[in-house]
Amino acid sequence: MTISEAQRFDMQVGLRSHLGDDVANILMEHLPPSGWSDVARKQDFEPINYRIGNIEKELTRINGTLKVIIGGVLTVSAAIIVLLIQLNQNISHL
């Protein structure tokens, strides 16, 4: 059941008359803004946590793959540089 803003106001006025302004305001601040149906529960987060866990695993796998690819590219680049230096030295001796 969702209550209207007018009903919320009436409740706050009643609380103020019985409990005082400070306590009434504190109680009203702890109420959800539009009913309990809008409040997330722990079980609402379980599928999200499961999906996040899967995403983390996939990102870890991709990270490992990228490290291998980058390592290979650096190795090939270093080999090409060495070959170019040797080629340059061979040409300069001609």
Secondary structure, 3 states (H helix, E strand, C coil): CCCCHHHHHHHHHHHHHHHCHHHHHHHHHCCCCCCHHHCCCHHHHHHHHHHHHHHHHHHHHHHHHHHHHHHHHHHHHHHHHHHHHHHHHHHHCC
